Amino acid sequence: MTMRSFITILCIVFFFPGIAPAAKLQLEVSPGFSQVYLLSQGTSTVLEHLKTRFDTAMEELNKNYQIDLLKEQADKAAILEQEKKDTYSEKFTSLRNTYLKSVSITIVGVDAQIFPSSSALAEVFFFFSIKNNSDRIITDITYKPVIGDIMLPTTSSLVLELIHPATLISGLSPGQTLSNKGYDPEHFSFFIGELSKEELGKIQQEMKTHFTVEVIDMHFTNKRGYKDQTRVLGFKEAFE
């Protein structure tokens, strides 16, 4: 190739750059990035310098304000706080279980209407006698009905309000006994379809002899009185 030809090609590339093949740069980035920048070779040096300055400043702050010591104290305080919460929770659970067991309930009569062939629900009617062995006035209990080892699948939570059937005074005082014998029986419904044929047969056989109630919650009050005229308290309010 002569010098003249080389100069001619160089001029064509210079004045008509579209003729020369263009370089293509293709990047794949993670979703969410809308822009990508190419950094110069000196960028990493600048970033390293800034990182060194930042680390030095952090060391000075740590030294001046004792950050490591404060963090250690904060961690110890957090552990102590959790330990106290656990201790409180254990004591509260123990207290709650003690009061749930402080009522003695005797079933003095029970009857049931169970017709598997014609109804999905069964009805249970019962008379009870309940004694308050605690040191608080109890307004009501939430209970689950049990026959032997079978928990009856009730339609809703069952609440037994401790209201004297003759005076309509609400609340059972410490040492006091309440009975609905001679008045309207307590009653509830349960689902037949949720029981096996064997369980249903056992329930029908043992209803009158093995029916009991298990207390799972209760409420308190500071004085006896007519319903809605006294303040009803849960466990946390009653034992603040």
N, C-alpha and C positions, 0 to 999 in steps of 0.2 A: 504494500500500500504506500503510495507517494505521500509526501507531506501535504500536498494540495488536497488530496482526498480526505485525509484525516481532519484537516481544518474545516472542510466542507461539512463532514458528519457532525463535528463538534458544534458548528453554528446551527445546524438543524435541531439538535437536541436542546440547545440553549434557547432558540427563538420559538420552537414548537415542542414544548415539553409533553404535550398530549400524545405525541407519537411514541415516546419511549414507554416501556412497560412500567406500570405503577406498582409499588409495594402495597401489600394488603395485610393489616394487623387485625386479628380477630380475637376477642376476649370473651370468656364465659364467666359471668359473675353470679353470685347467689341471688335468689328472688328478693325484691325489695329495694335494690340499688337502681337509682334512676340516672346517675352520672358516674363516670370513671375518669380519673385524671392520671396522666403519666408524670411521675416525679423524676426530678433530676438526680444525678448520681450523688450530689451533695446533700440530698434530703436526709438520708440515714445518719449522716454525720451531725447535722443540725439536731435531729431528734435525740440522738445519743447524748449530745451536749445538754439539751433541755432536760433529759431524764436525770442526768448527773446532778444538775442544779436542783431539780425537784427532790431527789433523794437526800441531798445535803440539807435542804430546807426542812424536810420532814425529820431528819435526825436532830436538828436544832430545836424544833418544836417539841419533840419527844423529850429532849434533855431539859428544856426550860419548864415544861408543864407536866413532866413525869407521866406521860401518857400510858406507858407500860404498867406503871404502878396503879394508876387509876383503873385501867382495864382489869388488872388482877383483882382489885377490890370490888369492882362491879360484878365480875364473874362469881366471886365468893358470895356477894349479896344475893345474886340471882339464885344460887344453889340454896342458900339459907331460906330465901323466900319460898322456894318450891318445897323444901322440907317442912316448913311451917304449914303450907297449904295442904300437904299430904297428911300431916298430923291432925289438922283441923277436920279434914274430910273423913279420916278414920274415926275420930271422936264423934263427929256428927252422925255418921252411919251407925255407930254403936248405940248412940243415944236414941236414934230413930227406931232401931230394931227393938230396943228395950221398951219403948212406949207402945210399939205395935203389938208387943206380947203382953202388955199390961191390961188388956181387956179379956175377960173370959166369957165366951159365948156358948150357951147351951141351947140346942134345938129341942123344943118341947112338943113339936108336932109338925108333920110335913105331909103334903099331898101333891101329886103330880098328874097332869093330863098329857099323856104321851100317845099319840095316834100316828105311827109311822106311815100308814097306808093312805091317810087323808090330809096330812099337814106336814109342812117343813119345819114348824116350830112346836116346841113343847112348853107347857106352862108349869111352874112350880110355885106352890103356896106353902109358907111355913110360919110357925110361931117360934119366938125365941125369948131367951132371958139373957141379959148382958150385964156384967158387973165391971165397974171401973176401978181397977187396982192401982191406978197412977195417982200422982199428986196434982193433976190438972183437970179442968173441966173440959170434957170432950163433947163436941157438937155432932159429929158424924164419923162414920168409918166407910172406907171403900173396901169392898171384899170380892173374893172369887169363890164361887160355890164348888165344892169338891165332894165326890162320892168315891171313897176308897182312894185309889191312886189316879182317878179320872177327873180332870178339870173340865167342867161343863162349858162348852163354847157359847157364851152368852152374846146377846145382840148388842150390848153396850156395857160401859162400866157400871157396876152396881154400887149404889150408895145407900147406906142405911142411916137415916137421920134419927138422932136420938132425941125424940120429942115425946114427952109423956102423953099418951093417948087421951087421958081424961082432962088434964089441965092445959095441954098444948104448950107447956113450957119447954123450951129447947135447952139442951145441955145436960150431961150426966156428970154429977159431982164426984170427987174422990170417995171411994167406998160405997157409992150408991149403985143400986140394981134397978134395971128397967126391963119390963116385959110387955109384950103386946098380946098376951094370952087373954082371951075374952073380948078382944077388939078385932079390927080387920087384919087379916094375915099379911105379911110381907110377901111379895111375889115378883117373879122375873121370868123371862123367856130364854130358851137356848135352842141352837140349831140342831136338828136331828141329823141332817145330811152330812154334818162334819164328823159324825161318829160311825165307827164300824158296827156291823151287826152284833158282834160279840160284846162291844162296849155298851151298846144300847140295851142288850139283854141284861148285862150286869147292873146297869143303872136302874132298870125296872125292878130287879130283884132286891137291890140294896138301898133303894131310895129312903125307905122309912127307918132303916137301921144304921146306915153309914153316912148320911148326909151331914156335912159340916160346912163352915165358911172359913176362909183364910183372909185375915185382915192384911191389906197391902198399903193402906194409907189412912190418915185421920186428920181431923181439924180440931182446933181448940178455941176457947173463948175465956175472957177474964171474969165473966159473970153469967149466970143463968137468966133467961128471959124469953120473951116471945121471939119467934124467928124474924129475921131482918131488923130486929131492934138491938142486937148485940153485934159486936165486931168478931168475925170469924177469922182465925189465924191459922196459917200453915206452919210447918215445922220451923222453917227459918225465921219467920216472924215471931213465933212463940218463944224461941230460944235464942234470941239475939244476944 
